[in-house]
Amino acid sequence: MSSRFLTLADVTEVLNISAPQAYALVRSGELPAIQIGGRLQWRVESTELEKYIQRMYEQTRARISSDGSTIDDAAGD
C-alpha cells in the first residue's frame, strides 16, 4: 500500500530536486503541504504532488505554445 503522505525527502526524490527547492515549494504554497508532530515536519499528500506535477505540465505546454518553440528546440535538436 502506498502512503497517503510523503516527506520532503520523498518529494525531492520524485521531482529530482534539492531539499531547499522542495522546502521553498511548500513554504511558498506552490506545493500544498501540512506540518505535523512536535517538530512540525512537513508532509505532502501524494495527490497534491500529482496535482502539482500536472500543473507544471500544463504551464510548460502553455509556455511552449505561446513562444512558438517546440520540445526539440529546447533540447537543441
Secondary structure, DSSP 4 states (H G I P E B T S, - for coil): ---SEE-HHHHHHHHT--HHHHHHHHHHTSS--EEETTTTEEEEEHHHHHHHHHHHHHHHHHHHHHHT--HHHHHT-
